[in-house]
Amino acid sequence: MDVRRRPARHLDGPVSPGAKQHRGVVVVGGDDASSLKASDALPLPLYLTNAVFFTLFFSVVYYLLSRWREKIRTSTPLHLVTPAEMAAIVAFVASFIYLVGFFGVDFVQSLILRPAGDVWTADEEEEDEVVGAGADHEKILLREDSRSSPCGQALDCAPVVQKPKLVDPVVQDAPKEKVIEAVPSALPEEDEEIIKSVVEGKMPSYSLESKLGDCKRAAAIRREALQRMTGKSLSGLPLEGFDYDSILGQCCEMPVGYVQIPVGIAGPLLLDGREYSVPMATTEGCLIASTNRGCKAIFVSGGATSVLLRDGMTRAPIVRFATAKRAADLKFFLENPANFDSLSVVFNRSSRFARLQNIKCAIAGKNLFMRFSCSTGDAMGMNMVSKGVQNVLDFLQNDFPDMDVLGISGNYCSDKKPAAVNWIEGRGKSVVCEATIKGDVVRKVLKTSVEALVELNMLKNLTGSAMAGALGGFNAHASNIVAAVYIATGQDPAQNVESSHCITMMEAINDGKDLHVSVTMPSIEVGTVGGGTQLASQSACLNLLGVKGANKELAGANSRLLATIVAGSVLAGELSLMSALAAGQLVNSHMKYNRSSKDVAKVTA
């Protein structure tokens, strides 16, 4: 079938006999009845019909609920209905069927039925394609729209493809620069039809996985449709070599490819008597090299030691009462030790690993914020603690029926935001990690002195951060290391915000000969199961550290070990960067490792 396209004439312009206009498209030949819509048979315009049925639906629902409540109050049997109630029931059924038919049929069918690709596009050409009278092939005349331009995958979209010898005589009068040929694609014909449906808005992009049953094919079709709609190429974004089934319903929606981030190794990090090769995913030059130097200084000095202080994920719902007194009543109830056991039983039903630790409350007028803290095993635990909190809220509703739950999270948790409550109370894993660096190592490996490091740390990390009003930012660059390890091991990168809360301390010991350095991090939020930890690359990095999956012997041991490794890596990074600053090496090292050595003037295009 030979296909031709051209822009439609302006709606206000003349239309030849036998042609018709529909949504800005001029269609030549064919039967007008072929493009009739169901809405054309409505006695009222579509928007008025919708308004009538919306009003009817909610009106009869309100009426029936009122009558139901009145019958309950007067002990009248519910099966006894008056003519008015019968009419209301009929109106309810009719309006419900109309609304479901108008809004829900396509969606329901997309979930229940999985038609073949040729069925989806059976009606696609209704508006844009007809068979001309006496014509030997079909002609497609499209309106001027950037989405009409075909764009081959991994190619820069050219707005015009001219091949005069293939131009149909019917469209010879069109401007040559507007004639667009359907470019052959490497994708199967069936996929081309689906791409066209997505581009034209007839098929939602988000439904491709459920309709196709093939996640990789869905990503390829979505990617091609995106290129055609935007006119931009995605040639640099890889598509092949990724398991798209592994992210369905878990990590990423509507994928069109994946981003490559290089992973390097810092170490060995000698921590608590064991050596770890720490994977770090980053695009910043010098970061891994610097952390590696810190690991070396720690290693030759005998290693670092870590202590886990706390382990508890938090969630803080916000509820409201009519008065502040009622809010205070609930606060006293929750903080009463006599009630904790019953609340724990309700909370712990949500999971085998969730164990309620404490509840702390804060009042703002008649609003109450309740901060629940619980252990979560080897999972990071946000979903686990949320389910437990919901159980408790449902339980409290019995004794406090006037409690209005405004949200499962009221930001008193606090997640993905710098907050003093996390800095003081902790969230996730609270870890302190320390090491004693010998004076010779400071001079030979770190190229500075103990005195210079102690002074710089006091003025930079402590005084300077205080002058800036820092919240948990009393460090040199803890977030650099946290982000790199998080991305490599499948953690939530957004939780780098609170996980990077850190105070770095340095002190001269042994009569000033050696250096004691420590990092205290109260809110490291990590897990070794769930989320991105299950992806192949991230799972491999966790396996390298020996913390992959759930610990079968002691629940939560793997995630706690990962938190201490994060703190130990931060310790190494802090030690190396502070030494570079003290020795004036920062700029030189970045010029060496973070800049191209090519002579740009000699590089030809």
ROPA-64376 format. One record per residue (C-alpha): residue number from 1; residue in three letters; y, z, x. Coordinates in steps of 0.02 Angstrom, whole numbers, plus 32768, in hexadecimal, padded with zeros to 4 digits. Each point is the difference from the previous one (the first is absolute). Layout:
N
nr  rest  py  pz  px
NUM  ala  Y  Z  X
...
***
This chain:
605
nr  rest  py  pz  px
1  met  8000  8000  8000
2  asp  80A5  7FCB  8049
3  val  8086  8086  7FEE
4  arg  80BB  7FE5  800C
5  arg  8090  807D  7FF1
6  arg  80B9  7FEF  7FE8
7  pro  808D  8070  7FC5
8  ala  8023  7FFE  7F47
9  arg  80A1  7FBD  7FBE
10  his  8081  8083  7FD2
11  leu  7FE6  8048  7F54
12  asp  80A6  7FBB  7FC7
13  gly  7FD9  7F50  803C
14  pro  7FB3  7F72  7F9C
15  val  7F47  8001  7FDE
16  ser  7FA1  7F5F  7FEA
17  pro  7F9F  7FDC  7F5F
18  gly  7F54  804C  7FFE
19  ala  8036  808A  8076
20  lys  801F  80B5  7FD5
21  gln  804B  8098  8054
22  his  7FA8  80A6  8014
23  arg  8047  808C  806D
24  gly  8066  7F88  8066
25  val  7F71  7F84  801A
26  val  8006  7F4D  7FC3
27  val  7F54  7FC5  7FCB
28  val  7FE3  7F46  7FEB
29  gly  7F88  7FC3  7F7A
30  gly  7F7C  8067  7FAB
31  asp  7FF9  805A  7F5B
32  asp  8082  8084  7FD9
33  ala  7F7D  8069  7FAA
34  ser  7FA3  8016  80A3
35  ser  8084  8077  8042
36  leu  8016  8069  7F64
37  lys  7FF5  80BC  801B
38  ala  7FB8  8083  7F8D
39  ser  80AC  804E  7FF5
40  asp  8043  7F60  7FB1
41  ala  7FA2  802C  7F60
42  leu  8055  80A9  7FEC
43  pro  8079  800D  7F6D
44  leu  807D  805A  8070
45  pro  8033  7FE8  80B5
46  leu  7F88  8053  8078
47  tyr  8076  808B  8035
48  leu  8023  802E  7F4A
49  thr  7F46  7FFF  7FD7
50  asn  7FDE  8073  8093
51  ala  808B  8075  7FC8
52  val  7FBA  8007  7F4F
53  phe  7F50  802A  8039
54  phe  803D  807F  8080
55  thr  8066  8058  7F7B
56  leu  7F72  7FF7  7F83
57  phe  7F81  8045  807B
58  phe  8063  8099  8035
59  ser  803F  8022  7F50
60  val  7F53  8007  7FB2
61  val  7FBD  8066  8093
62  tyr  808A  8080  7FE5
63  tyr  7FE0  8000  7F44
64  leu  7F44  8016  8012
65  leu  8012  808B  8081
66  ser  807C  805A  7F8D
67  arg  7F8A  7FF0  7F6D
68  trp  7F6D  803C  806C
69  arg  8061  809A  8037
70  glu  8034  8025  7F4C
71  lys  7F4A  7FF5  7FC5
72  ile  7FC8  8077  8089
73  arg  8086  807D  7FCC
74  thr  7FD0  7FF5  7F47
75  ser  7F44  7FF9  8023
76  thr  7FF3  7F57  7FA9
77  pro  7F65  7F9A  802E
78  leu  8030  7F74  8078
79  his  7F91  7F7E  7FAA
80  leu  8067  800A  7F60
81  val  8085  7F7A  8013
82  thr  808B  7FC9  7F8D
83  pro  802C  7F48  7FE1
84  ala  8095  8014  8073
85  glu  7F91  8044  808A
86  met  7F84  7F72  7FE5
87  ala  808D  7F82  8011
88  ala  803A  8057  809E
89  ile  7F51  7FF7  804A
90  val  7FF6  7F45  7FDA
91  ala  80AC  7FE6  804D
92  phe  7FCC  8064  8099
93  val  7F62  7F97  8019
94  ala  8060  7F5D  7FE9
95  ser  808C  802D  8076
96  phe  7F85  8044  8081
97  ile  7F9C  7F5E  7FFD
98  tyr  809F  7F9B  8014
99  leu  803F  8068  8094
100  val  7F57  7FFD  8057
101  gly  7FF5  7F45  7FE4
102  phe  80AF  7FE5  8042
103  phe  7FF9  8073  8097
104  gly  7F4C  8028  8029
105  val  7F86  7F73  7FDF
106  asp  8016  7FA7  80A6
107  phe  7FF7  80A2  8060
108  val  7F64  803D  7FA6
109  gln  7FAA  7F58  8016
110  ser  802A  8002  80BA
111  leu  7FA2  80A4  8011
112  ile  7F6B  7FDB  7F8F
113  leu  7FE9  7F46  8015
114  arg  7FFE  7FA3  80A3
115  pro  8012  7F48  7FD4
116  ala  7FEC  7F79  8081
117  gly  8099  7FBD  8056
118  asp  8003  7F60  7F9A
119  val  8009  8066  7F5F
120  trp  809A  8060  803A
121  thr  8062  7F60  8019
122  ala  7FC8  7FA2  7F65
123  asp  80AB  8011  7FB0
124  glu  806A  7FFD  809E
125  glu  803C  7F50  7FE9
126  glu  8037  801D  7F4B
127  glu  80B7  8002  802B
128  asp  8007  7F92  809A
129  glu  7F7F  7F74  7FE9
130  val  7FD4  7F80  7F7B
131  val  7FAB  7F58  8001
132  gly  8082  7F78  7FE7
133  ala  7FE2  7F7B  7F7E
134  gly  7FAD  7F6C  8054
135  ala  800B  8055  80AB
136  asp  7F70  7FEE  807B
137  his  8014  80B0  8045
138  glu  8051  80A9  7FDB
139  lys  80B3  8026  8031
140  ile  8049  80AD  8022
141  leu  80BC  800F  7FF0
142  leu  803E  80AA  8038
143  arg  80AA  8052  7FF7
144  glu  8062  8018  80A1
145  asp  7FC1  80A5  8045
146  ser  7FDC  803E  80AD
147  arg  7F53  8032  7FC5
148  ser  7FD3  7F4B  7FDC
149  ser  7FF8  7FD8  80BA
150  pro  7F4E  8006  8040
151  cys  7FE9  805D  80A2
152  gly  7F62  7FF1  8066
153  gln  7FBD  80A2  8047
154  ala  8046  802D  80AC
155  leu  8080  7F74  7FF6
156  asp  80BC  8005  7FF0
157  cys  8024  7FBF  7F53
158  ala  8059  7F5C  8000
159  pro  8069  7FE6  7F65
160  val  7FDB  7F45  7FFA
161  val  7F68  7F95  8022
162  gln  802B  7F48  7FEA
163  lys  7F7D  7F78  7FED
164  pro  8055  7F72  7FA1
165  lys  7F62  7F99  7FF4
166  leu  7FB1  8085  7F91
167  val  8095  801A  7F8D
168  asp  7FD7  7FD4  7F4E
169  pro  806F  7F7B  7FAE
170  val  802B  807C  7F79
171  val  805C  806C  807C
172  gln  804D  7F78  806C
173  asp  80A9  8026  7FB6
174  ala  7FF9  80B3  8044
175  pro  805C  8025  80A3
176  lys  7F8B  7FE3  8092
177  glu  8023  80A9  804E
178  lys  7FC5  8053  7F60
179  val  7F56  7FAC  7FF6
180  ile  7F7A  807B  8031
181  glu  7F4B  7FD3  801E
182  ala  7F72  807A  7FE1
183  val  7FCC  8027  80B2
184  pro  7F44  8009  801D
185  ser  7FC7  80B1  8029
186  ala  7F6D  8045  8061
187  leu  7FDD  8075  7F6F
188  pro  7F80  7FCD  7F7C
189  glu  8040  7FAA  7F65
190  glu  7FD2  8097  7F97
191  asp  806D  806F  806F
192  glu  808F  7F84  7FF1
193  glu  7FFE  8015  7F44
194  ile  8004  80BD  8011
195  ile  808F  7FF7  807F
196  lys  8061  7F95  7F86
197  ser  7FE5  8080  7F77
198  val  8041  808B  8070
199  val  8097  7F9B  8036
200  glu  802C  7FD7  7F4C
201  gly  7FEE  80B6  7FCC
202  lys  7F6D  7FE0  7F8C
203  met  7F8A  806E  8064
204  pro  8036  80A8  804A
205  ser  7FE8  8008  80BC
206  tyr  7FC0  80B3  7FF5
207  ser  7F6C  7FCB  7F93
208  leu  7FB4  7F84  807B
209  glu  7F82  807B  804A
210  ser  7FBD  8035  7F56
211  lys  7FF5  7F4D  7FBE
212  leu  7FB7  7FAF  809A
213  gly  7F8E  808B  803B
214  asp  8025  7FC9  80B2
215  cys  8087  8062  805B
216  lys  8014  7F8A  8093
217  arg  8011  7F68  7F8F
218  ala  807E  805F  7F97
219  ala  8068  8027  809B
220  ala  7FFC  7F49  8037
221  ile  8037  7FC3  7F54
222  arg  8089  8083  7FF3
223  arg  803D  7FD4  80AE
224  glu  800A  7F45  7FD9
225  ala  8057  8021  7F5A
226  leu  807F  806E  8059
227  gln  8024  7F78  807F
228  arg  801E  7F81  7F77
229  met  806F  8071  7F9A
230  thr  806C  8039  8092
231  gly  7FFD  7F61  8067
232  lys  7FDB  806B  809A
233  ser  7F6C  7FF5  8074
234  leu  7F8C  8092  8028
235  ser  7FAF  7FA6  8092
236  gly  8016  8095  8075
237  leu  7FAD  807B  7F89
238  pro  7F43  7FFE  801A
239  leu  7F8C  7FF0  7F6B
240  glu  7F54  7FEB  804D
241  gly  7F9F  808B  8052
242  phe  8023  808C  7F85
243  asp  7F91  8055  7F7F
244  tyr  806A  7FF7  7F62
245  asp  7F78  8052  7F97
246  ser  8019  80A0  8064
247  ile  80B3  8018  7FC4
248  leu  7FE8  7FD6  7F48
249  gly  8039  8091  7F95
250  gln  8019  806C  8099
251  cys  807E  7FC9  8084
252  cys  8068  7F68  7FD2
253  glu  8023  7F9A  7F65
254  met  8020  7F44  7FF8
255  pro  7FD9  7FDB  80B7
256  val  8032  7F5B  8052
257  gly  7FC5  8027  80B0
258  tyr  800B  808D  807D
259  val  8073  8035  808D
260  gln  7FBF  800D  80B1
261  ile  8036  809A  8061
262  pro  7FBD  8014  80B1
263  val  7F9C  809E  8024
264  gly  8005  8050  80AB
265  ile  7FAA  8098  804A
266  ala  8052  8098  804E
267  gly  7F97  807A  8061
268  pro  7F8F  804D  8025
269  leu  8053  8092  7FA7
270  leu  7FAB  80A0  8038
271  leu  8010  8073  7F6A
272  asp  7F9E  80A1  7FE2
273  gly  7F84  7FCE  8088
274  arg  7FDA  7F54  7FB8
275  glu  8041  7F55  8031
276  tyr  8047  7F88  7F7F
277  ser  8037  7F4B  800F
278  val  808F  7FF9  7F83
279  pro  801A  7F5B  7FA1
280  met  80B7  7FD7  7FDD
281  ala  803A  7F6C  7F97
282  thr  80B2  7FCF  802D
283  thr  8074  7F70  8028
284  glu  806F  806A  8071
285  gly  7FF0  7FE1  80B9
286  cys  7FF1  8097  8074
287  leu  7FC3  8075  7F77
288  ile  7F47  7FFC  802C
289  ala  8024  7FF8  80BB
290  ser  806F  8099  7FF3
291  thr  7F82  8061  7F97
292  asn  7F79  7FCF  807A
293  arg  8066  804B  8090
294  gly  8012  80A2  7F9D
295  cys  7F43  8002  7FE4
296  lys  7FE6  7FED  80BC
297  ala  8075  8091  8026
298  ile  7FA4  806E  7F83
299  phe  7F55  7FCA  8041
300  val  801E  8026  80B6
301  ser  804E  80A7  7FD0
302  gly  7F63  803C  7FA7
303  gly  801B  7FC0  7F50
304  ala  8057  803A  7F62
305  thr  7FD0  8083  7F7F
306  ser  801D  7FF6  7F44
307  val  7FFC  807C  7F71
308  leu  7FF6  7FD4  7F47
309  leu  8071  807A  7FA3
310  arg  7FF0  7FC3  7F4C
311  asp  7FA5  7F7D  7F9A
312  gly  8040  7FE4  7F51
313  met  8044  7F6B  7F9E
314  thr  8085  8023  7F7D
315  arg  803A  7FBD  7F59
316  ala  808F  8049  7F9A
317  pro  8014  7FD1  7F49
318  ile  80A2  801F  7FA1
319  val  7FFC  8050  7F53
320  arg  808B  8031  7F89
321  phe  8015  8086  7F7C
322  ala  8080  8024  7F7B
323  thr  8043  8095  8061
324  ala  8003  803D  80B3
325  lys  7FA6  809F  7FC7
326  arg  7F68  7F9C  7FCA
327  ala  7FFF  7FA4  80A6
328  ala  8004  80A9  8059
329  asp  7F70  803E  7F94
330  leu  7F93  7F71  8040
331  lys  8039  801F  80B3
332  phe  7FCB  80B6  7FF7
333  phe  7F5B  7FCE  7FAF
334  leu  7FD7  7F82  808A
335  glu  802F  8076  808E
336  asn  7FA0  8094  7FB9
337  pro  7F64  8019  806F
338  ala  7F9E  8035  7F67
339  asn  800D  7F4F  7FB8
340  phe  7FD7  7FA2  80A0
341  asp  7F42  8003  7FED
342  ser  8002  7FB1  7F53
343  leu  807D  7F7D  8038
344  ser  7F95  7FDA  8099
345  val  7F67  7FE0  7F95
346  val  8062  7F84  7F95
347  phe  804E  7FAB  8097
348  asn  7F5F  7FF2  8066
349  arg  7FA6  7FA2  7F75
350  ser  805A  7F62  8038
351  ser  7F98  7FE7  809E
352  arg  7F73  8045  806B
353  phe  807C  8017  808F
354  ala  80A1  8035  7FA9
355  arg  801D  80BB  8013
356  leu  80A1  804E  7FC1
357  gln  8057  8069  8085
358  asn  80A4  8039  7FB2
359  ile  8089  7FD8  7F83
360  lys  80B8  8018  8028
361  cys  8086  7FE9  7F7E
362  ala  80BA  7FDB  7FFF
363  ile  8075  8005  7F69
364  ala  8099  7F96  7FDD
365  gly  8045  803D  7F5B
366  lys  7F7B  7FE5  7F7B
367  asn  7FA0  7F89  8072
368  leu  7F6B  8040  8064
369  phe  7FB9  7FAF  809D
370  met  7F4D  8035  802B
371  arg  7FC2  7FD8  80B0
372  phe  7F41  7FFE  8002
373  ser  7FA9  8001  80AA
374  cys  7F48  7FDC  8018
375  ser  7F81  7FCB  8083
376  thr  7FBF  7F4F  7FEB
377  gly  7F6D  7FEA  8077
378  asp  8009  7F64  806D
379  ala  8071  7FA3  7F85
380  met  80BC  7FFE  8013
381  gly  7FF8  8046  7F50
382  met  8094  7FC5  7F9A
383  asn  7F94  7FC3  7F6F
384  met  7F8E  8096  800C
385  val  808C  8080  7FF1
386  ser  8053  7F9C  7F76
387  lys  7F61  8007  7F96
388  gly  7FF2  80BB  801C
389  val  80B5  801B  7FCD
390  gln  7FE5  7F9C  7F62
391  asn  7F6D  8070  7FD2
392  val  806C  809B  8015
393  leu  808F  7FB7  7F9A
394  asp  7F88  7FDA  7F71
395  phe  7FBE  80B2  800C
396  leu  80AE  804D  8000
397  gln  8030  7F9D  7F66
398  asn  7F93  8075  7F98
399  asp  8062  809C  8030
400  phe  80A7  7FA8  8013
401  pro  8004  7F7E  7F75
402  asp  80BD  7FEF  8012
403  met  7FEC  7FC2  80B3
404  asp  8040  7F4D  8013
405  val  7FB1  7FA9  8096
406  leu  8081  7F88  8045
407  gly  7F9D  7FBE  8093
408  ile  7F67  8022  806A
409  ser  8074  7FFB  8098
410  gly  80AA  8051  8004
411  asn  8025  7FE0  80BA
412  tyr  7FE3  80B7  802B
413  cys  7F5C  7FC6  8051
414  ser  804F  7FA4  805F
415  asp  7FAF  7F57  8022
416  lys  8048  7F74  806E
417  lys  80A9  8055  800F
418  pro  804A  8073  8084
419  ala  8003  80AD  7FB1
420  ala  801B  80B1  803E
421  val  7F6F  803F  7F94
422  asn  7F86  7F99  8069
423  trp  8055  8036  80A1
424  ile  7FF1  80B8  7FD0
425  glu  7F64  800B  7F92
426  gly  7F9F  7F6E  8047
427  arg  7FA5  7F72  7FA9
428  gly  7F5C  7FB1  8030
429  lys  7FCC  8040  80AB
430  ser  8071  8074  8065
431  val  7FD9  7FF2  80BA
432  val  8045  8044  80A3
433  cys  7FCB  7FAC  80A3
434  glu  802A  803C  80B0
435  ala  7FE0  7FD8  80B6
436  thr  8031  8043  80AA
437  ile  8036  7F74  8075
438  lys  7FF7  8028  80B8
439  gly  809D  7FEC  8067
440  asp  7FB0  7F7E  8072
441  val  7FD0  7F97  7F69
442  val  80B1  800A  7FBD
443  arg  8042  7FBE  80A4
444  lys  7F7B  7F7E  802A
445  val  7FCC  7FBE  7F55
446  leu  8099  8020  7F95
447  lys  807C  7FE2  808E
448  thr  8073  8091  7FD3
449  ser  800C  80BD  8012
450  val  7FD5  8095  7F96
451  glu  80B4  803C  7FFF
452  ala  8042  7F57  7FC5
453  leu  7F82  7FF7  7F72
454  val  8024  80B0  7FC2
455  glu  80BB  7FE4  8001
456  leu  7FF7  7F55  7FAB
457  asn  7F8B  8041  7F79
458  met  8076  8090  7FD8
459  leu  809A  7F90  7FF7
460  lys  7FB0  7F69  7FAD
461  asn  7F71  8038  7F91
462  leu  8046  80A9  7FCF
463  thr  80BE  8002  8011
464  gly  801C  7F47  7FDF
465  ser  7F91  8000  7F66
466  ala  8056  809C  7FBE
467  met  80AA  7FAD  8018
468  ala  7FBF  7F6C  7F9C
469  gly  7FC1  8072  7F75
470  ala  7F4E  7FC3  801A
471  leu  7F77  8034  7F86
472  gly  7F5E  800F  8060
473  gly  8041  7F86  8083
474  phe  8004  8070  8099
475  asn  7FA2  7F84  806B
476  ala  8019  7F62  8066
477  his  7F99  7F7F  7F9F
478  ala  7F6D  8050  7FA7
479  ser  8008  7F80  7F73
480  asn  7FDF  7F74  807C
481  ile  7F54  8042  802A
482  val  7FD9  803C  7F50
483  ala  8027  7F55  7FB5
484  ala  7F99  7FA2  8082
485  val  7F66  8070  7FEA
486  tyr  8014  7FFF  7F42
487  ile  8001  7F43  7FF4
488  ala  7F6B  7FF0  8075
489  thr  7F96  807F  7FA1
490  gly  802B  7FCD  7F4D
491  gln  8073  8090  7FD1
492  asp  8093  7FED  7F88
493  pro  8090  7FC6  8071
494  ala  8081  8042  7F85
495  gln  7FC2  80B1  801F
496  asn  803E  7FED  80B1
497  val  80A2  8048  7FB9
498  glu  7FC3  80B2  7FED
499  ser  7F6E  7FF1  8079
500  ser  807C  7FE7  808E
501  his  8052  80A9  7FE5
502  cys  7FF1  8047  80AF
503  ile  8053  8079  8077
504  thr  7FE3  7FE3  80B9
505  met  800D  8097  8073
506  met  8005  7FFF  80BF
507  glu  8004  8098  8071
508  ala  7FF0  801E  80BB
509  ile  7F71  8076  802A
510  asn  7FAB  8046  809C
511  asp  80A8  8027  8052
512  gly  8044  7F56  7FCD
513  lys  7F78  7F9D  8056
514  asp  7FA6  7FBD  7F66
515  leu  8032  7FC2  7F53
516  his  7FC2  8042  7F5A
517  val  8019  7F7E  7F77
518  ser  7FD1  800B  7F48
519  val  8018  7FA4  7F5D
520  thr  7FFA  8058  7F57
521  met  7FE1  7F8C  7F6C
522  pro  7FF5  8057  7F55
523  ser  7FD9  7F6C  7F90
524  ile  7F86  7F81  8048
525  glu  7FB7  7FA4  7F69
526  val  7F60  7FA5  8030
527  gly  7F53  7FDA  7FBB
528  thr  7F62  7FAB  803D
529  val  7FC2  7FC5  7F56
530  gly  8055  7F9C  7F77
531  gly  8091  7F87  8004
532  gly  8015  7F93  8098
533  thr  7F81  8063  8066
534  gln  7F75  7F99  7FAF
535  leu  803E  7F59  8042
536  ala  7F9D  7FB6  808F
537  ser  8086  8005  8088
538  gln  803F  80AD  7FD5
539  ser  7F4F  8041  7FED
540  ala  7FDA  7FC1  80B0
541  cys  8094  8060  8046
542  leu  7FC7  809F  7FA8
543  asn  7F52  7FE4  8046
544  leu  804A  7FF2  80AF
545  leu  8048  80AF  7FE9
546  gly  7F5D  8043  7FB7
547  val  804D  802D  7F58
548  lys  7FC6  7F72  7F90
549  gly  7FD8  802F  7F4D
550  ala  7FD7  80AC  7FBB
551  asn  7FB6  8088  806D
552  lys  7F55  8027  7FB7
553  glu  7FEF  80A9  8054
554  leu  80AC  804B  7FDF
555  ala  806F  7FB5  7F79
556  gly  80AD  7FD8  8044
557  ala  7FD1  800D  80B8
558  asn  8020  7F47  8024
559  ser  80AD  7FFC  7FB2
560  arg  8031  80A2  8057
561  leu  7FC6  7FB9  80A7
562  leu  8066  7F62  7FE0
563  ala  809A  806B  7FE1
564  thr  7FEB  8058  80A7
565  ile  7FEB  7F57  8057
566  val  80A3  7FC6  7FB2
567  ala  8057  809C  8040
568  gly  7FB4  7FEB  80AD
569  ser  803B  7F4B  8006
570  val  80AE  8037  7FCD
571  leu  7FFD  8080  808C
572  ala  7FD8  7F77  807D
573  gly  8087  7F8F  7FBA
574  glu  8084  8089  8003
575  leu  7FD5  802F  80B2
576  ser  800D  7F4E  8041
577  leu  80A0  7FCD  7FA5
578  met  805B  80A0  8030
579  ser  7FCE  7FE3  80B5
580  ala  803F  7F4D  7FF9
581  leu  80A6  803D  7FBA
582  ala  800F  808A  8081
583  ala  7FDB  7F86  808E
584  gly  806E  7F75  7FBB
585  gln  7F6B  7F8B  7FED
586  leu  8010  7FD5  7F47
587  val  8066  7F60  800F
588  asn  7FA1  7FBF  8097
589  ser  7F57  801B  7FAD
590  his  8036  7FA6  7F62
591  met  8044  7F70  8065
592  lys  7F57  7FF4  8056
593  tyr  7F89  8015  7F6D
594  asn  8065  7FD7  7F65
595  arg  805A  7F61  8033
596  ser  7FC6  7F50  8026
597  ser  800B  7FCD  80B6
598  lys  8017  7F48  7FD6
599  asp  809F  7FA8  8033
600  val  8041  7FCB  7F56
601  ala  8073  7F7E  804E
602  lys  7F69  7FA4  8047
603  val  7F99  8005  7F62
604  thr  8000  7F58  7FA7
605  ala  7FF0  7FEF  7F47
***
